[in-house]
Amino acid sequence: MTWTGCGGGAGGGIHSDVSLELIDTIVSENSAGGPGGGVRSNSGLSMLRSTFSGNTSVGDGGGIYSLGVLSVTESTISRNSSHRDGGGVFDVGTALIMVNSTISLNDAYRDGGGLYSSGANLYNSTIVGNGADFDADPEGGIGGGIYASPVV
């Protein structure tokens, strides 16, 4: 399944208040006026062999904004951007579990260019080419690849 070119408030491509499972799915070129350019998940999100690319949010989480359990397996999160934290992924639910996946070339205006998380378990995964402080303002930004934060 493919979601492309959607837009709106929170969750530009997908907004879910229930557990969501994405298998062999592409979510690309979406934008959100709030958090979650590609998807905003208020419950659980599980991804298998899926791609999030080219999504943008004015809030946190350019590609993914997750408040629940987040599981990413054999998936790619790339070329997403956020005007706040978590260019690729913003996850402050239970600890992210990522297996055999890639987070690359994402940008955040503030912290966590690739991943902003309150806890993560990464296995055989790649985090490369992400950037924090993309807007180069005086506030700065840290954690180009990963910014690990206490629960907000």
Phi, psi and chi 1 to 4 in degrees:
 res  aa     phi    psi   chi1   chi2   chi3   chi4
   1 MET       -  147.3 -178.0  165.6  -68.0      -
   2 THR  -131.7  131.2  -58.0      -      -      -
   3 TRP  -112.1  120.0  -84.5  -84.5      -      -
   4 THR  -138.7  137.9  -57.7      -      -      -
   5 GLY    70.6   23.0      -      -      -      -
   6 CYS   -84.5  167.9  -59.3      -      -      -
   7 GLY  -157.6  172.7      -      -      -      -
   8 GLY   144.4 -152.6      -      -      -      -
   9 GLY   -73.9 -132.5      -      -      -      -
  10 ALA   -68.0  139.1      -      -      -      -
  11 GLY    70.9   68.4      -      -      -      -
  12 GLY   -56.4  -42.1      -      -      -      -
  13 GLY   -93.5  -48.2      -      -      -      -
  14 ILE  -139.6  135.9  -57.8  168.2      -      -
  15 HIS  -124.3  118.1 -175.5  117.6      -      -
  16 SER  -127.5  129.7  178.2      -      -      -
  17 ASP  -102.9    2.3  -70.7  -33.7      -      -
  18 VAL  -125.0  167.1  -62.6      -      -      -
  19 SER   -59.2  137.3  -69.0      -      -      -
  20 LEU  -129.7  135.0 -178.7   64.1      -      -
  21 GLU  -120.6  122.6 -176.0  176.2   76.9      -
  22 LEU  -113.0  121.6  -57.3  176.3      -      -
  23 ILE  -125.3  128.3  -60.3  171.8      -      -
  24 ASP    51.2   49.2  -62.0  -39.2      -      -
  25 THR  -118.2  143.5  -58.8      -      -      -
  26 ILE  -116.2  127.7  -62.1  169.8      -      -
  27 VAL  -122.1  108.7  179.0      -      -      -
  28 SER  -142.6  153.1   67.3      -      -      -
  29 GLU    57.3   37.9  -54.1  -57.4  -35.3      -
  30 ASN  -103.8  160.4  -60.0  -70.6      -      -
  31 SER  -140.9  149.5   62.3      -      -      -
  32 ALA  -131.4  140.0      -      -      -      -
  33 GLY   -77.5   -8.1      -      -      -      -
  34 GLY  -131.0 -151.7      -      -      -      -
  35 PRO   -72.7  148.9   19.6  -25.5      -      -
  36 GLY    82.0   75.8      -      -      -      -
  37 GLY   -61.3  -44.9      -      -      -      -
  38 GLY   -88.0  -52.4      -      -      -      -
  39 VAL  -148.2  141.7   65.5      -      -      -
  40 ARG  -115.4  118.3  176.9 -175.2  174.4  137.9
  41 SER  -115.2  116.1  172.8      -      -      -
  42 ASN   -91.3   -4.7  -67.0  -31.8      -      -
  43 SER  -126.2 -129.6 -170.2      -      -      -
  44 GLY   -96.9  148.1      -      -      -      -
  45 LEU  -136.1  126.3  174.2   61.7      -      -
  46 SER  -124.1  128.4  175.3      -      -      -
  47 MET  -121.9  133.8  -60.5  168.7   42.6      -
  48 LEU  -133.8  125.8  173.7   63.0      -      -
  49 ARG    49.3   47.3  -64.7 -176.5  -51.1  -89.8
  50 SER  -121.7  162.5  -65.7      -      -      -
  51 THR  -131.4  132.1  -60.5      -      -      -
  52 PHE  -116.5  117.3  -83.5   71.9      -      -
  53 SER  -148.1  144.7   66.3      -      -      -
  54 GLY    69.1   20.8      -      -      -      -
  55 ASN   -92.8  151.9  -59.6  -69.2      -      -
  56 THR  -137.8  140.3  -56.0      -      -      -
  57 SER  -131.3  145.7   71.1      -      -      -
  58 VAL   -76.6  -27.4  173.0      -      -      -
  59 GLY   -95.3 -151.9      -      -      -      -
  60 ASP   -76.0  155.3  -62.2  -43.7      -      -
  61 GLY    72.4   79.1      -      -      -      -
  62 GLY   -61.0  -45.0      -      -      -      -
  63 GLY   -92.5  -54.0      -      -      -      -
  64 ILE  -134.8  134.2  -61.8  168.8      -      -
  65 TYR  -120.3  112.8  179.4   91.0      -      -
  66 SER  -124.9  130.2  174.2      -      -      -
  67 LEU  -109.4   -3.4  -62.6  176.8      -      -
  68 GLY  -120.7 -157.9      -      -      -      -
  69 VAL   -65.7  129.9  175.6      -      -      -
  70 LEU  -125.2  121.5  177.4   57.6      -      -
  71 SER  -125.4  124.0  173.5      -      -      -
  72 VAL  -124.6  117.8  178.6      -      -      -
  73 THR  -130.4  129.3  -54.3      -      -      -
  74 GLU    50.0   45.7  -61.9  175.8   24.1      -
  75 SER  -129.2  166.0  -64.2      -      -      -
  76 THR  -127.9  133.6  -59.3      -      -      -
  77 ILE  -124.6  106.2  -59.5  163.2      -      -
  78 SER  -144.8  152.0   67.4      -      -      -
  79 ARG    57.3   36.4  -61.3 -173.0 -171.7  -81.6
  80 ASN  -102.5  159.8  -58.8  -73.7      -      -
  81 SER  -145.4  149.5   64.4      -      -      -
  82 SER  -130.5  139.5  164.6      -      -      -
  83 HIS   -82.1    2.8  -71.5 -147.6      -      -
  84 ARG  -131.8 -119.7  -69.6 -177.6   44.5  106.8
  85 ASP  -102.5  152.1  -62.2  -39.9      -      -
  86 GLY    72.2   72.7      -      -      -      -
  87 GLY   -58.8  -45.3      -      -      -      -
  88 GLY   -89.5  -54.0      -      -      -      -
  89 VAL  -138.9  133.9  177.8      -      -      -
  90 PHE  -118.7  111.4 -179.3   89.5      -      -
  91 ASP  -131.8  111.5  171.1   55.6      -      -
  92 VAL  -126.1   28.1  -67.8      -      -      -
  93 GLY   -89.1 -142.3      -      -      -      -
  94 THR   -72.5  166.8   53.8      -      -      -
  95 ALA   -55.4  131.5      -      -      -      -
  96 LEU   -61.9  139.5  160.7   70.8      -      -
  97 ILE  -117.9  117.4  -60.8  170.0      -      -
  98 MET  -124.7  127.3 -176.5 -171.4  -56.5      -
  99 VAL  -130.4  130.1 -179.2      -      -      -
 100 ASN    50.0   47.4  -62.3  -29.8      -      -
 101 SER  -131.8  169.4  -64.2      -      -      -
 102 THR  -131.9  134.7  -60.2      -      -      -
 103 ILE  -119.1  111.6  -63.4  177.9      -      -
 104 SER  -142.7  148.2   65.1      -      -      -
 105 LEU    58.2   33.7  -54.5  172.7      -      -
 106 ASN   -98.9  155.6  -59.5  -75.3      -      -
 107 ASP  -136.2  140.8  -68.3  -57.8      -      -
 108 ALA  -125.1  142.4      -      -      -      -
 109 TYR   -67.1  -28.3  -81.3   23.2      -      -
 110 ARG  -115.4 -114.8  -64.7 -167.7  -30.0 -167.5
 111 ASP   -99.5  153.6  -58.1  -28.0      -      -
 112 GLY    69.3   67.2      -      -      -      -
 113 GLY   -55.9  -45.8      -      -      -      -
 114 GLY   -89.4  -50.3      -      -      -      -
 115 LEU  -145.2  128.1  169.3   64.2      -      -
 116 TYR  -115.4  115.0 -177.3  104.0      -      -
 117 SER  -143.1  149.1 -178.5      -      -      -
 118 SER   -89.4    2.1   59.5      -      -      -
 119 GLY   166.4  137.1      -      -      -      -
 120 ALA  -147.5  145.0      -      -      -      -
 121 ASN  -120.3  109.7  -61.6  -68.9      -      -
 122 LEU  -111.2  128.7  -52.5  175.8      -      -
 123 TYR  -127.8  122.6  -55.3   96.0      -      -
 124 ASN    49.0   45.7 -163.5   36.9      -      -
 125 SER  -122.4  161.8  -66.6      -      -      -
 126 THR  -121.3  131.2  -57.7      -      -      -
 127 ILE  -121.8  111.2  -47.0  -72.8      -      -
 128 VAL  -149.0  140.9   63.5      -      -      -
 129 GLY    70.8   24.0      -      -      -      -
 130 ASN   -94.2  158.6  -58.0  -74.9      -      -
 131 GLY  -138.4  138.5      -      -      -      -
 132 ALA  -103.7  161.7      -      -      -      -
 133 ASP    57.6   45.0 -168.2   24.0      -      -
 134 PHE   -62.6  -29.3 -171.4   63.5      -      -
 135 ASP   -85.7   -3.8   60.9  -12.1      -      -
 136 ALA    51.8   42.2      -      -      -      -
 137 ASP   -89.4  172.8   68.4   -1.4      -      -
 138 PRO   -64.3  -21.8  -21.3   29.9      -      -
 139 GLU   -67.4  -26.0  -71.2 -179.1   25.8      -
 140 GLY    73.6 -168.6      -      -      -      -
 141 GLY  -172.5  146.3      -      -      -      -
 142 ILE  -130.7  162.7   54.2  177.6      -      -
 143 GLY    74.2   64.8      -      -      -      -
 144 GLY   -55.8  -44.5      -      -      -      -
 145 GLY   -85.7  -57.8      -      -      -      -
 146 ILE  -137.7  136.1  -60.8  173.2      -      -
 147 TYR  -120.8  112.8  179.6   80.1      -      -
 148 ALA   -95.0  125.1      -      -      -      -
 149 SER  -129.9  151.0  168.3      -      -      -
 150 PRO   -65.2  160.1   18.1  -24.4      -      -
 151 VAL   -56.9  132.3  177.0      -      -      -
 152 VAL   -96.3      -  -76.0      -      -      -
